[in-house]
Amino acid sequence: MICGSMFSGKTEELIRRMRRASFAKQRVEIFKPAIDTRYSEENVVSHDQHAIQSTPVDSSSSILLLSSDADVVGIDEAQFFDDGLVKVCNELANKGVRVIIAGLDMDFQGRPFGPIPGLCAIADEVTKVHAICVKCGALAYISHRGLARRTIRFDGSPTGRKAQIGYINLRKYEKTRNHL
């Protein structure tokens, strides 16, 4: 399990681990939510533009159907999957499949996000990665989301108006309130 805030390197680490498994001649399958079309409709792509072929799926149950021959299954943007993802990952692991998951652990308000808490609970290993606060340079613990023309929107695009504008060190922010 690889979790953390936006721009912390979760997808980059997932791609790295999946490539290592491929180099070791293991059969790999990578999945992402079909709604994730930010950089590519089919590939998992990091913000640094590193990419790996993946299969977009509409629900977690599709992962079981499409990964029957895999030694290693990778799942990106896990926070956007349904809560059934926990059961799917348990089933895969019980069959001897290595499962590597990347996702946001908290939303912009610091609340647990989607199935990630359940996945962290059953994971053999959890890697928490952090972005850097754009205000103070400290480690960022949550993603910051602002307003774009009075509408909150999240499109994840690298250009244009984005609701997501930075990351804050919540602990320092709570003390100073001068961050935003």
Backbone hydrogen bonds, N-H to C=O, Kabsch-Sander energy under -0.5 kcal/mol:
donor,donor_aa,acceptor,acceptor_aa,energy
2,I,101,I,-3.1
3,C,1,M,-0.5
3,C,127,T,-2.7
4,G,103,G,-1.0
5,S,129,V,-0.7
8,S,5,S,-1.0
13,E,9,G,-2.2
14,L,10,K,-2.2
15,I,11,T,-2.8
16,R,12,E,-2.2
17,R,13,E,-2.5
18,M,14,L,-2.5
19,R,15,I,-2.5
20,R,16,R,-2.0
21,A,17,R,-1.8
22,S,18,M,-2.1
23,F,19,R,-2.7
24,A,20,R,-1.5
25,K,22,S,-2.0
26,Q,21,A,-2.4
28,V,26,Q,-0.6
29,E,72,V,-1.9
31,F,74,G,-2.9
32,K,55,T,-1.5
34,A,57,V,-2.6
36,D,33,P,-2.0
37,T,35,I,-1.3
44,V,52,I,-2.7
45,V,43,N,-0.6
46,S,50,H,-3.0
49,Q,46,S,-2.0
52,I,44,V,-1.9
54,S,42,E,-0.7
55,T,30,I,-2.6
57,V,32,K,-2.5
62,S,59,S,-1.0
63,I,60,S,-1.3
64,L,60,S,-0.7
65,L,61,S,-1.2
66,L,62,S,-1.9
67,S,63,I,-0.9
67,S,64,L,-0.6
70,A,67,S,-1.6
71,D,27,R,-3.0
72,V,27,R,-2.3
73,V,98,R,-2.9
74,G,29,E,-2.9
75,I,100,I,-2.4
76,D,31,F,-2.5
78,A,102,A,-2.5
80,F,77,E,-2.0
81,F,78,A,-1.9
85,L,82,D,-1.8
86,V,83,D,-1.2
88,V,84,G,-2.3
89,C,85,L,-2.6
90,N,86,V,-2.1
91,E,87,K,-2.5
92,L,88,V,-2.4
93,A,89,C,-2.6
94,N,90,N,-2.5
95,K,91,E,-0.9
95,K,92,L,-0.9
96,G,93,A,-1.7
97,V,92,L,-2.3
98,R,71,D,-2.6
100,I,73,V,-3.1
102,A,75,I,-2.7
103,G,2,I,-2.0
105,D,4,G,-0.8
107,D,111,R,-2.6
110,G,107,D,-2.1
113,F,105,D,-1.6
114,G,112,P,-0.5
116,I,113,F,-1.7
119,L,115,P,-2.1
120,C,116,I,-2.8
121,A,117,P,-1.8
122,I,118,G,-1.3
123,A,119,L,-1.1
127,T,1,M,-3.5
128,K,126,V,-0.6
129,V,3,C,-2.9
129,V,127,T,-0.6
131,A,140,A,-0.7
133,C,138,A,-3.5
134,V,167,Y,-1.2
135,K,167,Y,-0.5
137,G,133,C,-1.6
140,A,131,A,-2.8
141,Y,168,I,-1.2
142,I,168,I,-1.2
144,H,166,G,-2.5
146,G,163,A,-3.8
148,A,151,T,-1.7
149,R,147,L,-0.6
151,T,148,A,-1.6
153,R,151,T,-0.6
163,A,153,R,-0.7
165,I,144,H,-0.8
165,I,163,A,-0.7
166,G,144,H,-1.0
168,I,142,I,-1.3
170,L,168,I,-1.2
173,Y,169,N,-2.9
174,E,170,L,-2.9
175,K,171,R,-1.0
176,T,172,K,-2.1
177,R,173,Y,-3.3
